[in-house]
Amino acid sequence: MFYVVPVSFPTLSVTDSSGCLSWLDTKSSRSVAYVSCGTVVIPSPQELEAMAEALEESGLPFIWSLKENVLPLLPKGFVERTSARGKIVSWVPQTQVLAHDSVGVFVTHCGSNSVTESLSSGVPMICRPFFGDQGVAARVIEGVWETGVIIEGRVFTKSGLLKSLNLILVQEEGKKIRDNALKMKKTVEDAATPEGKAAHDFINLVKLIFTP
């Protein structure tokens, strides 16, 4: 179960008003878990509790994008106990956060923008899709690109999230996923050049549309 809430989308800012980027500057390379389920869906109270418990037990530094009105649903004392290594904010400059060298994994709902930004930055993903094309994206991430994993059981549990975090950030067997994510970043960068595949495909599309 999850909740859909009405939202207003913030204007993209190049400033670090949330303090996320300066906070990331103090962390080691590829050590931080960035957690965000987007601006539309809020996981169920049970899943939020499981996510918090997993982040606390993992001992990993993390940034969690979470609306202020959801904070009361977290386990009592969680924010205080993890304040030395965790940062919870209502909104983050996601593109800049994912591009930061300290971020090692993205716990995501697999929205199209989030997936694109994560791939462009070479960040592996832990996927918890909710609706629409998110399930397809998650399957491609895990089974085709091999740049991430779908959360065990397709819902957040403490054990499932801990398992995925350890796989990608700690265990040697996660190295293939980390390497594939960096390879995908290079593929995206190459495609985005003036002579790259993206430009080539766009030119062909224009020709197809406008050529009699």
Backbone as ProteinMPNN parsed JSONL, in Angstrom:
{"seq_chain_A": "MFYVVPVSFPTLSVTDSSGCLSWLDTKSSRSVAYVSCGTVVIPSPQELEAMAEALEESGLPFIWSLKENVLPLLPKGFVERTSARGKIVSWVPQTQVLAHDSVGVFVTHCGSNSVTESLSSGVPMICRPFFGDQGVAARVIEGVWETGVIIEGRVFTKSGLLKSLNLILVQEEGKKIRDNALKMKKTVEDAATPEGKAAHDFINLVKLIFTP", "coords_chain_A": {"N_chain_A": [[0.848, -1.199, 0.0], [0.447, 2.286, -0.681], [0.611, 5.9, -0.563], [-0.759, 8.538, -2.453], [-0.03, 11.885, -2.909], [-1.033, 15.341, -3.226], [1.076, 17.654, -4.902], [3.374, 20.42, -5.193], [5.65, 21.477, -7.549], [9.004, 22.307, -7.001], [10.95, 25.101, -8.111], [13.815, 24.533, -10.035], [16.913, 24.905, -8.523], [20.185, 26.244, -8.451], [21.519, 26.636, -6.19], [22.675, 25.573, -2.936], [20.607, 25.221, -0.978], [19.549, 23.35, 0.748], [21.724, 22.299, 1.944], [22.792, 19.889, 1.223], [24.853, 19.333, -0.662], [27.197, 20.459, 0.39], [27.297, 18.937, 2.686], [27.688, 16.391, 1.6], [30.251, 16.762, 0.665], [31.835, 16.17, 2.811], [31.962, 13.462, 3.012], [33.114, 10.111, 2.242], [34.213, 8.796, -0.948], [31.699, 7.334, -2.96], [30.155, 6.334, -0.801], [27.703, 7.004, 0.288], [24.216, 6.53, 0.758], [21.558, 7.54, -1.174], [18.227, 8.344, -0.782], [15.057, 8.369, -2.164], [11.678, 8.537, -2.992], [10.433, 10.016, -4.877], [8.15, 12.755, -5.705], [5.455, 12.3, -5.6], [4.49, 9.864, -4.505], [4.122, 8.422, -1.279], [5.599, 5.983, 0.667], [3.985, 3.282, 2.481], [3.199, 3.467, 6.039], [4.322, 1.183, 7.268], [6.342, 0.448, 5.482], [7.929, 2.758, 5.533], [8.84, 2.662, 8.159], [10.344, 0.305, 8.053], [12.31, 1.082, 6.199], [13.623, 3.1, 7.635], [14.607, 1.635, 9.826], [16.365, -0.101, 8.532], [18.235, 1.698, 7.415], [19.272, 2.772, 9.757], [20.405, 0.509, 11.057], [22.291, -0.241, 9.183], [24.461, 1.476, 9.383], [25.436, 3.179, 7.509], [26.215, 6.327, 5.89], [23.634, 8.605, 4.904], [21.334, 10.329, 2.725], [18.066, 11.371, 2.884], [15.29, 12.095, 1.139], [12.451, 13.434, 2.219], [9.192, 14.355, 3.016], [8.237, 16.86, 5.403], [5.85, 16.439, 6.806], [5.718, 13.741, 6.998], [7.562, 12.831, 8.757], [6.684, 12.218, 11.45], [5.886, 9.581, 11.163], [8.099, 7.999, 11.245], [10.266, 5.766, 13.118], [10.348, 6.31, 16.649], [12.703, 8.575, 17.828], [14.479, 8.06, 15.79], [15.461, 10.052, 13.99], [17.058, 11.629, 15.672], [18.921, 9.735, 16.593], [20.331, 9.088, 14.3], [21.395, 11.402, 13.358], [24.057, 12.194, 13.208], [25.158, 10.951, 11.013], [23.274, 10.928, 9.076], [21.072, 12.664, 6.826], [18.064, 14.267, 6.591], [15.85, 15.716, 4.447], [13.343, 17.878, 3.021], [13.389, 18.409, 0.339], [15.702, 17.942, -2.334], [18.497, 18.987, -4.387], [18.397, 17.05, -6.805], [19.731, 16.219, -9.21], [22.312, 17.286, -8.912], [23.037, 16.067, -6.52], [23.087, 13.304, -7.169], [25.154, 13.388, -8.982], [27.309, 13.801, -7.402], [30.442, 12.748, -6.085], [30.413, 11.326, -3.696], [28.09, 9.844, -3.48], [26.885, 6.603, -3.514], [24.82, 4.828, -4.029], [21.431, 4.728, -5.126], [18.356, 4.704, -3.756], [15.337, 4.145, -5.066], [12.143, 4.976, -6.621], [12.018, 4.539, -9.256], [11.09, 6.432, -11.153], [10.912, 8.101, -14.331], [12.583, 10.409, -14.721], [14.279, 10.202, -12.499], [15.575, 7.755, -12.979], [16.945, 8.348, -15.377], [18.655, 10.417, -14.506], [20.164, 9.059, -12.597], [21.437, 7.056, -14.135], [22.938, 8.73, -15.804], [24.784, 9.662, -14.033], [26.171, 7.487, -13.205], [25.349, 5.961, -11.011], [24.468, 3.19, -9.095], [21.268, 1.499, -8.627], [18.714, 0.824, -6.196], [15.698, -0.606, -6.485], [12.314, 0.214, -5.978], [9.553, -0.05, -7.359], [6.361, 1.598, -7.882], [4.007, 2.277, -9.497], [2.583, 2.482, -12.86], [4.987, 2.994, -15.45], [7.111, 2.396, -13.887], [7.606, -0.191, -12.936], [8.416, -1.563, -15.248], [10.751, -0.132, -15.842], [12.288, -0.808, -13.595], [12.66, -3.564, -13.989], [14.203, -3.538, -16.327], [16.478, -2.18, -15.417], [17.488, -4.03, -13.548], [17.543, -6.526, -14.963], [18.402, -6.163, -17.637], [20.203, -3.909, -18.12], [21.664, -4.319, -15.818], [22.364, -2.604, -13.724], [21.502, -2.262, -11.197], [19.285, -3.394, -8.526], [16.13, -4.976, -7.889], [14.167, -4.407, -5.051], [13.919, -6.905, -2.59], [11.067, -8.931, -2.74], [9.661, -6.804, -3.709], [8.721, -4.781, -2.084], [9.507, -2.491, 0.573], [11.355, -3.882, 3.115], [12.987, -4.308, 6.264], [15.072, -6.251, 6.275], [15.29, -6.775, 3.54], [16.085, -4.293, 2.405], [18.48, -3.847, 3.771], [19.961, -6.015, 2.787], [20.179, -5.343, 0.054], [21.535, -2.867, 0.167], [23.972, -3.662, 1.333], [24.878, -5.379, -0.661], [25.367, -3.686, -2.891], [26.978, -1.564, -1.921], [28.926, -2.671, -0.27], [29.644, -5.479, -0.578], [31.74, -7.708, -2.465], [30.596, -9.042, -4.61], [28.858, -7.221, -5.593], [30.312, -5.628, -7.226], [30.166, -5.894, -10.006], [27.719, -4.708, -10.617], [28.234, -2.079, -9.805], [30.324, -1.444, -11.571], [29.0, -1.72, -14.026], [27.187, 0.377, -13.842], [28.885, 2.592, -14.014], [29.87, 2.184, -16.575], [27.54, 2.583, -18.019], [27.16, 5.294, -17.548], [29.271, 6.338, -19.079], [28.387, 5.544, -21.604], [26.059, 7.075, -21.874], [27.175, 9.652, -21.787], [28.735, 9.608, -24.121], [26.724, 9.291, -26.027], [25.471, 11.717, -25.869], [27.044, 13.625, -27.053], [27.768, 16.007, -29.747], [28.179, 14.445, -32.027], [27.116, 12.111, -31.291], [25.022, 9.166, -30.595], [22.454, 9.974, -29.757], [22.057, 12.488, -30.983], [22.322, 11.672, -33.623], [20.122, 9.901, -33.92], [18.041, 11.694, -33.47], [18.271, 13.445, -35.669], [17.68, 11.662, -37.723], [15.028, 11.12, -37.065], [13.828, 13.626, -37.508], [14.235, 13.862, -40.255], [12.663, 11.74, -41.108], [10.125, 12.633, -40.431], [9.779, 15.031, -41.864], [10.56, 14.634, -44.485], [9.248, 14.344, -47.72]], "CA_chain_A": [[0.0, 0.0, 0.0], [1.164, 3.549, -0.658], [-0.271, 7.045, -0.594], [-0.475, 9.567, -3.454], [-0.341, 13.169, -2.304], [-0.891, 16.483, -4.132], [2.374, 18.287, -4.735], [3.777, 21.542, -6.033], [7.028, 21.191, -7.918], [9.867, 23.454, -6.773], [11.789, 25.574, -9.202], [15.166, 24.028, -9.923], [17.837, 25.915, -8.036], [21.585, 25.843, -8.488], [22.081, 26.867, -4.87], [22.635, 24.427, -2.038], [19.81, 25.704, 0.15], [19.319, 22.25, 1.675], [22.992, 21.915, 2.563], [23.144, 18.514, 0.856], [26.119, 19.219, -1.39], [28.29, 20.711, 1.335], [27.321, 17.771, 3.568], [28.312, 15.31, 0.845], [31.68, 17.044, 0.544], [32.543, 15.639, 3.989], [31.851, 12.005, 3.012], [34.025, 9.374, 1.375], [33.733, 8.48, -2.29], [30.778, 6.219, -3.161], [29.804, 5.767, 0.502], [26.424, 7.518, 0.77], [22.964, 6.087, 0.153], [20.563, 8.587, -1.392], [16.916, 7.697, -0.748], [13.943, 9.229, -2.564], [10.597, 7.883, -3.739], [9.799, 11.005, -5.724], [7.322, 13.8, -5.108], [4.041, 11.952, -5.673], [4.142, 8.717, -3.667], [4.703, 8.198, 0.043], [5.426, 4.574, 1.054], [3.122, 3.04, 3.627], [3.889, 3.588, 7.336], [5.118, -0.017, 7.52], [7.55, 0.512, 4.661], [8.756, 3.839, 6.058], [9.49, 2.15, 9.366], [11.356, -0.658, 7.623], [13.408, 1.834, 5.587], [14.362, 3.764, 8.706], [15.324, 0.62, 10.605], [17.478, -0.594, 7.72], [19.256, 2.746, 7.335], [19.921, 2.896, 11.063], [21.234, -0.655, 11.335], [23.382, -0.35, 8.204], [25.598, 2.3, 9.769], [25.895, 3.944, 6.347], [25.728, 7.704, 5.759], [22.518, 8.649, 3.956], [20.449, 11.48, 2.532], [16.708, 10.873, 2.647], [14.355, 13.149, 0.743], [11.205, 13.029, 2.855], [8.414, 15.523, 3.395], [8.203, 17.088, 6.844], [4.646, 15.885, 7.429], [5.868, 12.29, 7.095], [8.522, 12.529, 9.814], [6.093, 11.541, 12.611], [5.684, 8.158, 10.899], [9.361, 7.295, 11.444], [10.419, 5.257, 14.488], [10.65, 7.315, 17.654], [14.117, 8.773, 18.095], [15.317, 7.718, 14.632], [16.135, 11.242, 13.465], [18.101, 12.026, 16.626], [19.968, 8.708, 16.668], [21.109, 9.011, 13.056], [21.697, 12.762, 12.892], [25.489, 12.372, 12.983], [25.56, 10.405, 9.71], [22.158, 10.978, 8.149], [20.488, 13.979, 6.566], [16.706, 14.157, 6.082], [15.401, 17.021, 3.958], [12.081, 17.782, 2.288], [13.691, 18.48, -1.095], [17.135, 18.01, -2.613], [18.852, 19.203, -5.797], [18.698, 15.647, -7.09], [20.73, 16.043, -10.262], [23.622, 17.567, -8.339], [23.326, 15.058, -5.496], [23.471, 12.062, -7.833], [26.433, 13.597, -9.666], [28.38, 13.967, -6.413], [31.295, 11.562, -5.968], [30.174, 10.602, -2.449], [26.878, 9.026, -3.555], [27.21, 5.284, -4.033], [23.632, 4.077, -4.41], [20.191, 5.489, -5.153], [17.154, 3.937, -3.444], [14.439, 4.929, -5.9], [10.879, 4.435, -7.112], [12.22, 4.311, -10.693], [10.488, 7.404, -12.054], [11.748, 8.251, -15.523], [13.634, 11.403, -14.498], [15.233, 9.664, -11.532], [16.377, 6.735, -13.649], [17.847, 9.029, -16.316], [19.684, 11.141, -13.747], [21.049, 8.082, -11.963], [22.266, 6.473, -15.192], [23.873, 9.753, -16.281], [25.808, 9.886, -13.014], [26.855, 6.237, -12.906], [24.989, 5.536, -9.661], [23.613, 1.995, -9.064], [19.953, 1.746, -8.042], [17.871, -0.151, -5.511], [14.426, -0.221, -7.078], [11.025, -0.142, -5.388], [8.55, 0.588, -8.219], [5.017, 1.696, -7.327], [2.937, 2.21, -10.487], [2.924, 2.938, -14.208], [6.143, 2.408, -16.117], [8.193, 2.176, -12.929], [7.909, -1.615, -12.883], [9.194, -1.897, -16.443], [12.084, 0.451, -15.66], [13.01, -1.608, -12.599], [13.066, -4.837, -14.603], [15.299, -3.252, -17.255], [17.648, -1.847, -14.601], [18.044, -5.242, -12.953], [17.726, -7.667, -15.836], [19.008, -5.845, -18.931], [21.404, -3.091, -17.908], [22.364, -4.834, -14.628], [22.906, -1.451, -12.999], [20.819, -2.165, -9.917], [18.494, -4.554, -8.12], [14.788, -4.739, -7.371], [14.106, -4.755, -3.641], [13.378, -8.235, -2.351], [9.629, -8.918, -2.515], [9.124, -5.6, -4.348], [8.304, -3.82, -1.064], [10.581, -2.246, 1.53], [11.451, -4.519, 4.417], [14.291, -4.035, 6.866], [16.061, -7.221, 5.805], [15.479, -6.623, 2.104], [16.865, -3.094, 2.107], [19.841, -4.098, 4.266], [20.6, -6.929, 1.842], [20.503, -4.619, -1.178], [22.569, -1.878, 0.487], [25.245, -4.366, 1.512], [25.305, -5.91, -1.949], [25.884, -2.665, -3.804], [27.994, -0.686, -1.323], [29.925, -3.35, 0.568], [30.078, -6.804, -0.991], [32.513, -7.829, -3.692], [29.734, -9.497, -5.703], [28.182, -6.065, -6.142], [31.236, -4.86, -8.066], [29.69, -5.906, -11.392], [26.671, -3.698, -10.708], [28.89, -0.771, -9.73], [31.055, -1.24, -12.825], [28.026, -1.525, -15.104], [26.632, 1.727, -13.705], [29.88, 3.527, -14.548], [29.89, 1.993, -18.033], [26.339, 3.224, -18.549], [27.442, 6.734, -17.531], [30.103, 6.626, -20.246], [27.533, 5.382, -22.773], [25.185, 8.246, -21.939], [28.008, 10.803, -22.135], [29.106, 9.492, -25.53], [25.529, 9.489, -26.845], [25.03, 13.11, -25.776], [27.93, 14.519, -27.791], [27.179, 16.442, -31.028], [28.269, 13.37, -33.013], [26.69, 10.889, -30.625], [23.85, 8.437, -31.068], [21.231, 10.733, -29.513], [21.943, 13.477, -32.061], [22.12, 10.927, -34.875], [18.745, 9.411, -33.945], [17.144, 12.84, -33.586], [18.335, 13.9, -37.063], [16.937, 10.688, -38.524], [13.612, 11.312, -36.781], [13.412, 14.843, -38.207], [14.178, 13.523, -41.686], [11.512, 10.858, -41.319], [8.892, 13.405, -40.29], [9.641, 16.154, -42.81], [10.873, 14.272, -45.868], [8.041, 13.912, -48.443]], "C_chain_A": [[0.877, 1.239, 0.0], [0.152, 4.659, -0.793], [0.183, 8.01, -1.669], [-0.93, 10.895, -2.883], [-0.226, 14.273, -3.337], [0.414, 17.192, -3.855], [2.475, 19.543, -5.581], [5.253, 21.366, -6.299], [7.889, 22.435, -7.737], [10.633, 23.843, -8.018], [13.21, 25.098, -8.987], [16.115, 25.155, -9.545], [19.257, 25.387, -8.104], [22.247, 26.077, -7.136], [21.929, 25.614, -4.021], [21.86, 24.809, -0.78], [19.561, 24.616, 1.185], [20.583, 21.826, 2.414], [23.468, 20.532, 2.18], [24.535, 18.411, 0.23], [27.316, 19.475, -0.478], [28.419, 19.567, 2.324], [28.004, 16.603, 2.874], [29.815, 15.513, 0.695], [32.49, 16.447, 1.69], [32.582, 14.117, 4.004], [32.807, 11.369, 2.004], [33.382, 9.061, 0.03], [32.854, 7.234, -2.282], [30.352, 5.546, -1.857], [28.375, 6.062, 0.938], [25.254, 6.881, 0.014], [22.022, 7.275, 0.036], [19.207, 7.92, -1.56], [15.839, 8.706, -1.145], [12.936, 8.421, -3.365], [9.801, 8.898, -4.548], [8.893, 11.948, -4.957], [5.84, 13.446, -5.057], [3.646, 10.884, -4.655], [4.853, 8.775, -2.319], [4.514, 6.728, 0.379], [4.537, 4.451, 2.284], [3.897, 3.227, 4.927], [4.775, 2.378, 7.65], [6.423, 0.004, 6.728], [8.483, 1.617, 5.136], [9.516, 3.381, 7.306], [10.613, 1.172, 9.014], [12.561, 0.043, 7.009], [14.273, 2.483, 6.658], [15.189, 2.763, 9.501], [16.533, 0.089, 9.84], [18.597, 0.439, 7.636], [19.997, 2.883, 8.655], [20.864, 1.725, 11.317], [22.427, -0.759, 10.392], [24.637, 0.392, 8.632], [26.125, 3.174, 8.652], [25.437, 5.397, 6.431], [24.626, 7.748, 4.701], [21.912, 10.042, 3.884], [19.088, 10.919, 2.172], [15.818, 12.068, 2.345], [12.963, 12.734, 1.205], [10.469, 14.267, 3.334], [8.266, 15.618, 4.92], [6.993, 16.459, 7.509], [4.685, 14.367, 7.565], [6.785, 11.902, 8.256], [7.905, 11.857, 11.035], [5.863, 10.044, 12.408], [6.96, 7.34, 11.091], [9.463, 6.797, 12.88], [10.857, 6.355, 15.453], [12.154, 7.377, 17.917], [15.034, 8.499, 16.92], [16.12, 8.912, 14.146], [17.291, 11.642, 14.372], [19.253, 11.018, 16.637], [20.859, 8.68, 15.436], [21.589, 10.376, 12.568], [23.179, 12.968, 12.576], [25.924, 11.869, 11.61], [24.44, 10.424, 8.684], [21.605, 12.381, 8.003], [19.12, 13.775, 5.926], [16.224, 15.55, 5.704], [14.149, 16.842, 3.124], [12.274, 17.851, 0.775], [15.189, 18.596, -1.278], [17.35, 18.388, -4.074], [19.336, 17.872, -6.379], [19.774, 15.445, -8.143], [22.131, 16.244, -9.721], [24.013, 16.535, -7.282], [23.806, 13.767, -6.151], [24.823, 12.185, -8.544], [27.598, 13.708, -8.697], [29.132, 12.655, -6.213], [30.998, 10.738, -4.72], [28.982, 9.653, -2.518], [27.196, 7.703, -4.234], [26.027, 4.456, -4.459], [22.411, 4.971, -4.287], [19.041, 4.53, -4.881], [15.982, 4.708, -4.037], [13.162, 4.195, -6.268], [10.927, 4.166, -8.612], [11.353, 5.192, -11.576], [11.44, 7.702, -13.195], [12.876, 9.263, -15.339], [14.702, 10.868, -13.559], [16.146, 8.627, -12.17], [17.39, 7.384, -14.586], [18.984, 9.719, -15.579], [20.663, 10.183, -13.073], [21.982, 7.434, -12.979], [23.323, 7.464, -15.657], [25.012, 9.992, -15.306], [26.542, 8.613, -12.62], [26.561, 5.697, -11.517], [24.094, 4.303, -9.727], [22.317, 2.28, -8.32], [19.408, 0.536, -7.289], [16.438, 0.26, -5.812], [13.231, -0.717, -6.269], [9.956, 0.566, -6.22], [7.178, 0.565, -7.571], [3.929, 1.531, -8.392], [3.456, 2.636, -11.849], [4.126, 2.219, -14.782], [7.303, 2.126, -15.172], [8.591, 0.706, -12.831], [8.74, -2.067, -14.067], [10.622, -1.375, -16.305], [12.912, -0.38, -14.685], [13.503, -2.926, -13.193], [14.221, -4.644, -15.583], [16.586, -2.955, -16.488], [18.306, -3.103, -14.063], [18.425, -6.287, -13.996], [18.421, -7.41, -17.158], [20.313, -5.067, -18.75], [22.272, -3.622, -16.767], [23.087, -3.718, -13.891], [22.213, -1.255, -11.65], [20.045, -3.431, -9.621], [17.102, -4.092, -7.708], [14.746, -5.212, -5.93], [13.414, -6.105, -3.469], [11.887, -8.175, -2.002], [8.915, -7.717, -3.088], [8.46, -4.628, -3.368], [9.464, -3.643, -0.092], [10.366, -3.07, 2.797], [12.836, -4.214, 4.959], [15.35, -4.964, 6.3], [16.341, -7.058, 4.314], [16.325, -5.42, 1.74], [18.3, -3.253, 2.591], [20.612, -4.981, 3.29], [21.043, -6.198, 0.587], [21.593, -3.579, -0.953], [23.937, -2.543, 0.62], [25.781, -4.894, 0.189], [25.993, -4.838, -2.772], [27.034, -1.867, -3.202], [29.146, -1.426, -0.65], [30.494, -4.604, -0.089], [30.802, -6.796, -2.332], [31.629, -8.23, -4.867], [28.914, -8.353, -6.308], [29.039, -5.245, -7.081], [30.76, -4.807, -9.512], [28.608, -4.849, -11.59], [27.283, -2.306, -10.694], [29.627, -0.452, -11.03], [30.101, -0.985, -13.991], [27.419, -0.127, -15.06], [27.6, 2.763, -14.268], [29.998, 3.401, -16.071], [28.687, 2.676, -18.679], [26.516, 4.742, -18.572], [28.249, 7.131, -18.756], [29.286, 6.521, -21.531], [26.634, 6.598, -22.97], [25.985, 9.481, -22.362], [28.378, 10.778, -23.611], [27.905, 9.783, -26.435], [25.117, 10.952, -26.905], [25.943, 14.095, -26.5], [27.286, 14.922, -29.109], [27.198, 15.361, -32.102], [27.731, 12.058, -32.474], [25.396, 10.307, -31.16], [22.563, 9.221, -30.869], [21.0, 11.758, -30.621], [21.653, 12.79, -33.397], [20.667, 10.462, -35.0], [17.741, 10.559, -34.108], [17.113, 13.36, -35.021], [17.542, 12.956, -37.96], [15.428, 10.832, -38.307], [13.07, 12.525, -37.527], [13.279, 14.575, -39.7], [12.956, 12.688, -42.001], [10.202, 11.633, -41.311], [8.704, 14.376, -41.452], [10.001, 15.798, -44.251], [9.614, 13.75, -46.561], [8.138, 12.438, -48.86]], "O_chain_A": [[1.942, 1.242, 0.618], [-1.017, 4.417, -1.096], [1.377, 8.28, -1.795], [-2.066, 11.03, -2.429], [0.596, 14.168, -4.247], [0.821, 17.32, -2.7], [1.751, 19.707, -6.563], [6.029, 21.13, -5.373], [7.554, 23.501, -8.255], [10.925, 23.006, -8.872], [13.757, 25.235, -7.893], [16.12, 26.219, -10.164], [19.5, 24.21, -7.84], [23.419, 25.746, -6.958], [21.155, 24.714, -4.346], [22.379, 24.732, 0.333], [19.382, 24.913, 2.366], [20.519, 21.083, 3.394], [24.446, 20.039, 2.742], [25.302, 17.506, 0.558], [28.33, 18.783, -0.569], [29.526, 19.25, 2.76], [28.81, 15.901, 3.486], [30.568, 14.544, 0.607], [33.697, 16.241, 1.557], [33.172, 13.528, 4.91], [33.245, 12.008, 1.047], [32.158, 9.062, -0.104], [33.203, 6.215, -1.686], [30.203, 4.325, -1.81], [27.879, 5.431, 1.871], [25.3, 6.717, -1.205], [21.723, 7.939, 1.029], [19.054, 7.026, -2.392], [15.722, 9.769, -0.535], [13.298, 7.71, -4.301], [8.634, 8.67, -4.867], [8.866, 11.946, -3.726], [5.045, 14.219, -4.522], [2.597, 10.983, -4.019], [6.028, 9.13, -2.234], [3.38, 6.25, 0.38], [4.363, 5.411, 3.034], [5.126, 3.155, 4.925], [5.851, 2.529, 8.23], [7.476, -0.374, 7.239], [9.7, 1.437, 5.142], [10.696, 3.687, 7.472], [11.693, 1.21, 9.604], [13.701, -0.346, 7.26], [15.501, 2.425, 6.598], [16.351, 3.025, 9.811], [17.593, -0.143, 10.421], [19.772, 0.098, 7.769], [21.211, 3.086, 8.673], [22.0, 1.927, 11.747], [23.465, -1.307, 10.764], [25.748, -0.009, 8.289], [27.147, 3.841, 8.814], [24.375, 5.673, 6.988], [24.679, 7.012, 3.716], [21.966, 10.821, 4.836], [18.965, 10.093, 1.268], [15.62, 12.941, 3.19], [12.367, 11.806, 0.659], [11.057, 15.131, 3.985], [8.183, 14.61, 5.622], [7.081, 15.994, 8.645], [3.796, 13.771, 8.172], [6.774, 10.75, 8.688], [8.548, 10.986, 11.621], [5.666, 9.315, 13.38], [6.905, 6.11, 11.099], [8.814, 7.347, 13.77], [11.65, 7.225, 15.094], [12.791, 6.361, 18.193], [16.246, 8.682, 17.031], [17.324, 8.801, 13.915], [18.38, 11.957, 13.893], [20.421, 11.404, 16.686], [22.023, 8.289, 15.523], [22.135, 10.481, 11.47], [23.522, 13.826, 11.763], [26.95, 12.31, 11.091], [24.628, 9.988, 7.549], [21.661, 13.186, 8.932], [19.016, 13.184, 4.851], [16.194, 16.454, 6.539], [13.917, 15.764, 2.576], [11.415, 17.401, 0.016], [15.873, 19.254, -0.494], [16.483, 18.139, -4.912], [20.537, 17.609, -6.435], [20.641, 14.586, -7.983], [23.038, 15.47, -10.028], [25.184, 16.172, -7.166], [24.815, 13.197, -5.737], [25.546, 11.199, -8.689], [28.755, 13.711, -9.119], [28.529, 11.583, -6.175], [31.31, 9.548, -4.694], [28.874, 8.745, -1.694], [27.698, 7.663, -5.357], [26.194, 3.473, -5.182], [22.366, 5.864, -3.44], [18.776, 3.637, -5.687], [15.661, 5.802, -3.572], [13.099, 2.967, -6.235], [9.977, 3.622, -9.175], [10.918, 4.755, -12.641], [12.654, 7.568, -13.039], [14.006, 9.008, -15.755], [15.895, 11.06, -13.795], [17.353, 8.622, -11.928], [18.563, 7.01, -14.587], [20.143, 9.618, -15.981], [21.857, 10.469, -12.991], [23.175, 7.279, -12.721], [24.474, 7.088, -15.88], [26.079, 10.468, -15.694], [27.445, 8.656, -11.785], [27.413, 5.052, -10.906], [23.042, 4.36, -10.364], [22.257, 3.184, -7.487], [19.612, -0.612, -7.685], [16.01, 1.351, -5.435], [13.139, -1.895, -5.922], [9.498, 1.647, -5.851], [6.852, -0.348, -6.813], [3.017, 0.725, -8.21], [4.593, 3.086, -11.991], [4.277, 1.007, -14.632], [8.36, 1.667, -15.604], [9.768, 0.388, -12.664], [9.666, -2.864, -13.913], [11.582, -2.081, -16.611], [14.095, -0.626, -14.919], [14.628, -3.35, -12.931], [15.116, -5.485, -15.663], [17.659, -3.425, -16.865], [19.529, -3.24, -14.108], [19.507, -6.869, -13.925], [18.977, -8.334, -17.75], [21.382, -5.51, -19.172], [23.483, -3.398, -16.753], [24.244, -3.852, -13.491], [22.331, -0.194, -11.037], [20.127, -4.415, -10.356], [16.917, -2.969, -7.24], [15.235, -6.298, -5.617], [12.428, -6.392, -4.146], [11.488, -7.459, -1.084], [7.695, -7.609, -2.974], [7.713, -3.744, -3.789], [10.304, -4.532, 0.053], [9.333, -2.967, 3.458], [13.751, -3.898, 4.199], [16.417, -4.509, 5.889], [17.482, -7.186, 3.872], [17.186, -5.506, 0.865], [19.236, -2.842, 1.905], [21.781, -4.723, 3.003], [22.157, -6.406, 0.105], [22.481, -3.423, -1.791], [24.932, -2.051, 0.089], [26.987, -4.864, -0.058], [27.086, -5.06, -3.294], [27.978, -1.526, -3.914], [30.228, -0.864, -0.48], [31.713, -4.767, -0.147], [30.511, -5.985, -3.211], [31.877, -7.811, -5.998], [28.347, -8.491, -7.392], [28.563, -4.275, -7.672], [30.931, -3.787, -10.18], [28.584, -4.169, -12.616], [26.893, -1.447, -11.485], [29.563, 0.671, -11.529], [30.365, -0.136, -14.842], [27.166, 0.483, -16.099], [27.176, 3.71, -14.93], [30.201, 4.396, -16.767], [28.8, 3.272, -19.75], [26.072, 5.404, -19.511], [27.954, 8.137, -19.4], [29.472, 7.32, -22.449], [26.468, 7.089, -24.086], [25.529, 10.263, -23.196], [28.339, 11.811, -24.28], [28.04, 10.433, -27.472], [24.49, 11.386, -27.871], [25.639, 15.287, -26.553], [26.353, 14.258, -29.56], [26.343, 15.348, -32.988], [27.867, 11.014, -33.112], [24.759, 10.869, -32.05], [21.667, 9.155, -31.71], [19.889, 11.884, -31.137], [20.844, 13.267, -34.193], [20.053, 10.609, -36.057], [16.728, 10.418, -34.792], [16.043, 13.682, -35.537], [16.819, 13.4, -38.851], [14.645, 10.686, -39.244], [11.987, 12.469, -38.109], [12.318, 15.013, -40.332], [12.293, 12.888, -43.019], [9.286, 11.336, -42.078], [7.595, 14.526, -41.964], [9.763, 16.601, -45.154], [8.975, 12.823, -46.063], [7.213, 11.909, -49.476]]}, "name": "protein", "num_of_chains": 1, "seq": "MFYVVPVSFPTLSVTDSSGCLSWLDTKSSRSVAYVSCGTVVIPSPQELEAMAEALEESGLPFIWSLKENVLPLLPKGFVERTSARGKIVSWVPQTQVLAHDSVGVFVTHCGSNSVTESLSSGVPMICRPFFGDQGVAARVIEGVWETGVIIEGRVFTKSGLLKSLNLILVQEEGKKIRDNALKMKKTVEDAATPEGKAAHDFINLVKLIFTP"}
